């Protein structure tokens, strides 16, 4: 029995079915209907369900379900054994290595070694298969390919379809063709995307993963932050690890997210995300602001607002620039109707993202850089905020730009000012 989620086998949806022998034709069925028909016919083999957004494998033995995996799910089988049945991770690793060496079945080997009982294995298997089946109901337009072949499974560890509990819409609430289309659009427009997901009311309703990467708890923190403050867009960038980007769906509580590796063009990726959800890629161009710049110093900071002078002289797009320490007020420059204190309110709301576990966010580092610079970009309150921590770790530099400003300019100005501030701290 496979012990890990199968890797992607299709780069595009499967449009036809290659029938072997007297197998059922299921290409025109929904995935759930295909499973029902195969089970009723007592079929043996592998059903593959595939689209740009998901890949599911269901293994049947004489119409009974033996194993199933979904690219949008974690390994529920192993999670259940560890968290619910108390089997130690190191023991599981030993058994997995033995199964790799001998090509044995994991569940049967765990029972043979006395590590787990048959009831515990059946319970974990049931949860694994039910999770994959729930994914099939959420992707009715995915294509089906059935490969008849004899499989060797212990019959007592398989299930009749009637023994399994279907989790209806609760498993993937709000899943829709629109969500699948968003995922597909991002995958097509961003070849560097490591994963893409659509989130609705805090739950993933559609996703695709390239390789073995999965979003982590740090991603959920970013998504919660964006939802809590109704951010139009959020980007967290790491020079060592790449970037995570999110874009809110206009007029909805939903959002689309993706991660890219180092070197990806963030402006292009943001534009693809915006286009996928029907949002504006850039704000409306406005006339340059000719209002005078105002300055404010803070006695608690040794730095003067003059560190922003080069940026204010060369950029019509800039609205404000300031430093903000853990304690005290902002010090910097601004112009226009919105004062520095109001900008600082947004900066404090966004600041937790700069402390996110950036390596966990991407699951694997792109490189072994000794220096990692983490910065963020957020569209909030009608402006674009760029922020980063300087070398002392307690002071952040923030720039506020017009929504029509290019990302390239925003990132470059932030880096230039942060270097000067960091050198002067």
N, C-alpha and C positions, 0 to 999 in steps of 0.2 A: 504494500500500500504506500503511495507517495506520502511523504511527510512534510512537504512544503508546497506552497502555491506554485503552480506551473508557470513558466515564463511565457511571454507573448509568442504566439506562433503565426499571427497574421498582422500584416501592416495595414490592411484595409478590410472592410466587411466582407464576409463570405457570401457570394451571390448565388452559387449553385451547390448542389450536393452530389458527391460521387457515391453512388450506391454500390455496395458490394453484396453479391449473392441475392437473397430474397429480402433484403432489408427494407424497412419502411421509408418512404419518401417524406421527409419532414421539413424541407426547405421553405414551404409556404406556411408552416405553422408558427405560432408564437412559441418562444422557448418553453413556457409552462405547458402548453398544449402538446408540444413534442414529447416532453417527459411523460405526460399522462398516457399518450398513445404507445410509447415504447414500453412503459411498465405494463400496460394492459396486454400487449402482444408478447410478453415474456422475453423481450429482447436482451441480448448480451453484447456489450461493446461500450464505446465511448461517444458521448454526445458533446460536441463542441459548440458553444454559443459565443459569437464574436461580433463586435462592432468596433468603431473607432474609440468608444468609451469604455468598453469592458470586454473581458474574456472569461468564460466560465467553462469548466470541464465537469461532466457528470458521468460516472462509471456505473454501469448496470450489469447485474449477473442474474440471468433468467428472470428479468423483469423486476428484480429487487435492487435497491440503491445501495452501493457498496462504498462509494467515496465521491466527494465533489469539492471543487475549489473555485474561487472567484478572485479576479485580480483586484477587486475593490475591497477585499476583506483581509483581515489578519488571520493567522493560523489558529482558528478557534479550537481545533483538536488539542494542540499542545497547551494553549492557554487554559483550557478546562482541566487538563490533567495536573498542571502545576498549581493553579489558583484554587480549584474546587476540590481536587482529590489529593493534594499535598505531596505530589511526586517531585523530588528534588531535581533541579535543573541539571546538575552534574551527572546524576544517574540517567536522565533522559539523553544527555549527550553521549554517554557510553553506549547506550542501546542503539542510538541512531548510527553511530560509527560502526557498530557490529552489523546493523542492517545494510549499511553501505558496502561493507566488506563481503557479506554473504548473500546480498540481494534478497534478504528476508523481509517479511512484512512487519512493519513497526508494531501494530497492535498485537499481532500474534506473538511477536518476540517479547513484548512487555509482559504478556500473560505467562509465557513459558519461563521467563526469568523470575516470576513471582513479584515483579515490580507493581503490577496493577491487576485487578480482578477483571473478569469478563464483563461484569456489570459496569465497571468504571470505563472500560474501553468503549462499550456500547453507548454510554452516556456521552462521552467526548465525541464519538463518531456522529451521533445523532445531531449534536449542536453544530458540528462542522458542515454536515450535509444540509441542515435546515438553513444555515446562513447563506450557503450558495444558492439554494432554491429560492430564498427571498429575493436574491439579486435577479433571478430569471424573471420574476413577476414585474420587476421595476424597469426591464428593458424589453418591452414587447416587440420592438422593431429590429432587435438584433437577429442575425442570421444563424441558422442551425445546420450543422454538419454531423451526421451520425456515421461512425466507423464501426461496423460489426466486427468483433474479434473476441476470441475466447479469453476470459480473464480469470485469474486464479485468486479467489477470495474465500475465506472461511464463511460458509453460508450463515452460520449463527451470528456473525458480525455484520450482516446486511439487514436491510429494512424494506418491508412493503411500504408503498407510498402512503397507505392509510395510517401507518404507524408514525409518520412524521407530522410535525405541527407547522403549518404555514403561517408566516408572520405578516401576511398581507402588506398593507401600506406602511405599517409601523416600522418595518425594516429599512425602508428607503422613502421616507415621507416626501411628497411633493415632486417625485421624479416625473419628468415630462420629456416630450420630444424637444421642447425648447432648451432644457438643461443639457440634453445630449448634444444638441446642435452647438451650444456654446463650447462644450468640451472639444468637439470635433474642429470647430473654427480655430481654437487656440492651438491645438495640435498641428493643424495645417500651417498656421501662420508663424509658429514659433518652433522650429525644428530642434532648438536647444532645450525645450521644456522637459524637465525631469518628471514632473507630475502636474496634473491639472485637476481641479475639483470645483464643483458648484455647491455652494452652501446656502441653505434656506432655513432660517430660524435656528441656527446653531447646529444643523445636521447636514451631513453630506448627502446630496441627492443625485449626484452624477460625478464620476471621476475616471481618470485614466492614469496609469503609472507605467513609466518606461524603466525596465530593470527591476531591482528589488527595493527601490527607495519607497518610503512611506512618509506621509506627514506625521509630525510628532506633537507632543503637548505644546511645544513652543509655537507651532503653527496655530493651534487653538487659541493661545493667548493673543496672537496678532489679530485673529478673526474676531475674537470677543472685543478687543480694543476698537477695531474698526466699526463693529456693530453698535457698541455702546455710545460712541460719539458721532455716529452717522457720517463717517468719513466717505468721501466720494472715491478716493483711491489711496492706497498705502503701499509703499515699497520699503523693504529693509534690505540693505546692500552690505555685503562683506567682501573685502578684497581677497580674502583667502577662500571663501566658500561659495560665492555667487550671490543670488538675490531671490527673495520671495516677494511676489507682487499680488495685490488684490484690487479688484474693481467692483464697485457697487452697481447693481442692476437698477437703472432709473425707475422710480415709482414703485419700488419693491424692497422687501427686506433681504432679498437674495444678493449674492456676490459670487464672483468667479476668481479663483486663485491659481497661481502656478509658481513653480520654482525653476530657475535657470542656473546654469553653471557660470563660472567666471568667464569673462570676456563677452558675454551676451550683450547685445545692444538693448539697454533698458528702455530707451525712448521708443524703439520699434515694438518691444514686447508690450509696453503700456498701451500703445496705439492699437495693437491687436486685441488686447483685453477689452479696451473701450469699444472697439468696433463689434466685438462678439456679443456685447450686451446692449448695443445701441446707444452708447454714451458718446459725448463729444470727446475727440482726442485732444483738442486744445481749446482754451477759452477764447472768447471773442476779443480780437485785437482792439485795444483802446489807444487814445492819444497819450503821448508821454506826459507824466505828471510833472508840472512845473512848480509845484508847491515846495517851499524851502524845507530843508532837512532840519529836524530837531534832534538834540542830543541829550542824553542823561547818563551821568556817571553814578557809580555806587561805591561808597566808602569801603565796603567790604571786599571789593575787587581791586587789585592793583592795576588792572588793565584800563585803558581809556577808550572811549568811543572812537578815537582816531584810527583804531585798527580796521575799521570798516570804510575808511575814507576812499581807498582805491576802488572798492566795489561800488560805492555811491557815485563816483565820478564817471565810471565806465558803463553803467547799466541803467537803462531806462526801465527795465523790468523789475528792478528791486523796489520793495515797499518798506522793508525794515531789516535791520540786522542787530542782533544783541547777544550778550552773554548772560547765562543764567546759572547760578551756583545752587547747591542743595539748599542753602539758606540765603535770605536776602532777596532783593528785587532785581529786575532786569537792568542791564546797563548797555546802552547802544544808541542806535539812530533809527529814526522813522519819519515818515511823511504821510500826509493824508488824514482822513477822518478817524481812522482806527489808531488808538494810541498804543504805546509799548506795553502797558499793563494788560490790555486785551490780547495782544499777541502772546504775552507770557502765559496767559491762562491756557491757550492752546498748546504751547510748548510743554507745560507741565502735564497736560493730559496725554501727550504723545511720548513723553520721556520714558515711560516704562518699556517701550519697545526697544530702546537702545540697550537695555539690560537683558534682552532675551538671550536664551542659551543658543547662540548663533550656530555652533557646530551641530547641536542636536536638531536644529531647524532643518538642516540640509542632509542629515544622516551620514554624509560622507564628505570629507574635505576635498576641495578641488586641487589643492596644492599643499605644500608643506612650508608655507610662508611663515617666517618668524614674526613678521609684522602684519597685523590684521586691523584694518580700519573699518569700523562699522558706522553706517550712516542711514538716515531714513528720509523719505519724501512722503508727504501726505497732502491731499487736497481737502481743505477744511475751511469752513467759514468764508468761502469766496476767495481764498488765497491758497498758495502752495507753500508749504513749510518744509524746509530742509534743516536737518539737525544732526549733530554728532558730538560725542564727548571728546574733550582734549586730553592731553597726556596725564593730567593730575587726577582724572577719573571723577572729579566732583563738579566740574564746570562744563557746561554744554554751550556750543555755538549754534545759533539759529539764524537762518536767513528766511525772509518772507518775500516771495516773488509773485508777479501777476500770473494768472492761470494760463495766459498765452505764451509765457516764457518757455523756451526749449529746455528739456531736461539736461542736455549737455552743458548749457550755460549754468544751470543751477548747481549741478554736481561740481563743476570746475570752480565756481565762486566759493562754494562751501569748503572745498579742499584748500584753496588758497588762503582763505581767512583762518581756517582751523590751524593751518601750519604756522601762521604768524602768531596767533593766540597761544598755541602750544609752545612756541619758542620763547614767548614772553612770560609765560606762567612761572 
